[in-house]
Amino acid sequence: MNVLLVVDIQNDFLPGGALAVPDGDKVIPIINRLVEHFDLILATQDWHPANHGSFAANHPNRHPGEVIDLNGTMQILWPIHCVQESPGADFSTQLRTDRFAKVFRKGIDPAIDSYSSFFDNARKRSTGLSDYLRERKINELFICGLATDYCVKFSVLDSTSLGIRTSVIADACRGVNLKPDDSATAIAEMRKAGASIIESADIGR
């Protein structure tokens, strides 16, 4: 069974959103084509409470981009985004969601962020994705979405650490790039961890 994991294609990460990833919308038509080539489609959704500790607005005199110690974990502060039940947390209406078999929500605990699709940033709480894959004896995963240098990267690093054969569909990802080379660095990190870096054109050949 070939499995695609679609990471965080949500309105707040798209142009006009609260934490827009540059050209984030460009991945949507690619992903919509990709779903035709997979047996099982899974997705993740950032799902923050309004009092989430990663929001700069919840820390007096702090601003997005600053780094703080959040309960023992280093945390980049972000604009308020993907608040539970808000339009910004919704999947893009342009995205094909009809094939999503299951959606895993992350970032629910206000005390810690969760970039990875598998665990929070301290690896203390699971989203349930690893158990879901294990129960179905799935040991290979293709990953795409937003953003290359955060949620995609940490999902891939956790996936490979769990012994899952992991491929990143690079042209179906885009990065935040707080620093201009962040996405390139993330790709290098994922490759070093054992992930394959492929293009959407490689699927279905």
N, C-alpha and C positions, 0 to 999 in steps of 0.2 A: 504493500500500500504506500503510495507516495503522498506526502502530507505537506501542505503549505501553511505557514504561520504568517498572518498579516498583522503588522504591529502598528497600532495607534493612528489609523487614518481618520482622525477626528477634526471637527471644524476649527478648534482653537489652534491646531498645528498647520492649518492651511492658510493661504493668502487672505488677509483680512481678519484672521483670528488673533487671539490674545498672545499667543506664542508661536507666531507663524514661522514655519521652516521655509527658507527660500526655495521656490519652485516645488514645494511639497505637493501641489496639485498635479504635477507632471507624472507622478507615479501612478495615479489612479487609472488611466487607460491601460497602462502596462499590466497592472494587477488584474483589471477586469478581463484581459486576455488570458492571463496566466491561470485563472481559476478553472478554465476549461480543460486544463491538462493535469489536474490533480484529483485524486480519489477523495481526499478529506481536506477541508479548509477550516482552519482555526483562526481566531483573531484575539487581539488584546485591546483593552480600552483603559486609558488613564481615567481614574474614577475617584477624584479627591473630595474629601469634605471641605467645606468653606474655611475651616480653621487649620488647614494643612500647614505643617511647619516649613515646607519648602517655599511658601509664598512670602515674598519680601514684605508685602503689606501687613503680614501678621507679626512683624518684628519692628518695633519703633526705630526710626532713623536708619533703617536699612533699605537697600535698593537692589533691584534685579542685577545679577552678575556678581554680587558680593558672595563670599564664601564664609560660612559660619560653622561652628560645631553644633550639630543638632543631635542631642542625646548621645554623644559619643561617636557620631558619624559625620564626616565632613560633607557639607551640603552647599551646593550652589543655590542661591536664591533666585526664584523665577517670578514672573508676573502671575497673577491669579489666572489659572487655566483649568479646563476640564473638570469643573466643579460638578459633583453628582447631580443628575437630573437637569443640568443646564443645556441650552442649545450648543454651547461650545464643546460639550463632552460627546455630542452625538456623532455618529459616523457621517461622513459626507454623503449627501443624497446622490452624488455621482458614482459612488462606489457600489459595486455589486455585492450585496450582503446576503442574497438569497441562498448562497451555497455555504454560508457559515454554519458549521455543525455545532460549534460552541464558542462562546466569548468568555475570556478570562479577564477579570477586572483587577487592576493593581493600583497602588498608591492610596489605598483605602484608610490605612492607619495614619492619623495626623502627626504621629511622633516620628515617622520615618518615611523617606521616599522609596519608590520602587521603580527603578528604570527597567530592570529585567522583567521579562514575561514569566519567569520562573519563581523568583524570590525577591524579597525586599532588599534594600541596599546593605543590610547587615546579615543577610541570608538567615534570618531567624524565622520568617514566616513565608510559607509557600503559597503561590496562587492556586495550586491544584493542577497546574499544567504537567509537571513532572509525573505525578501519580496517574494522570489521565493517559499519558503516552505509555507509561510502564504497564498499566493494566491492559492496554491494547497491543503490547509487544511491538511498539513503534520505535525503531532505532535509527531512523533517518528523517531529517527535517530540512525543509527549504524555508528560508526566512526573508521577508521583505518588509518595507514600510518606513516609518519615521520614528526617530531620526537616526541616521547612520552612526553618529558619534555618541549617542546616548542609549536610547531604548533598544535599538537594533544591536548595537555593540554588546551591551551587557546581556541581552538575551542570548546572543551567539556564544559569548564566553561561558555562560552558565550551561548552555546546551552541550558544548564540547566537553566541559568538565564532568558532565553526567554520562559521558561516553556515547552520546548521540552523534551519528555522522551528520554533519551540518554544512549546508551550502547557503551562501548569501547571494541573493540575486541583486547585484550591485546597481543596475540601472533602474530597479524598482525601489530604490532607497534614495533619500536625500538627507543632508546633514544640517544641523544648526550652525556649525562653524563659528563659534565665539572667537576662535582663532582660525585664520584662513585655511590652515592645513589640518584641522581637526578630523575631517572625514577621511582624508588620506591616511592619517595616523591610525584611525580606528580600523580601516581596512587592513593595514599592516598588522595591527594587534590581533585581529580576528584570524588572519592567515597564519600568523605565528602560533595561535592556539590550536590550529589544526583544521579550521574551516576552509572549505573550497569557496573561492570567489568566482562567480559565474555571471553570465548575462541572460536576460530573458530569452534571447534567441537560441540559447542552448537547450531550453526546455522543449520537449516534444520532438527533438530531432531523432 
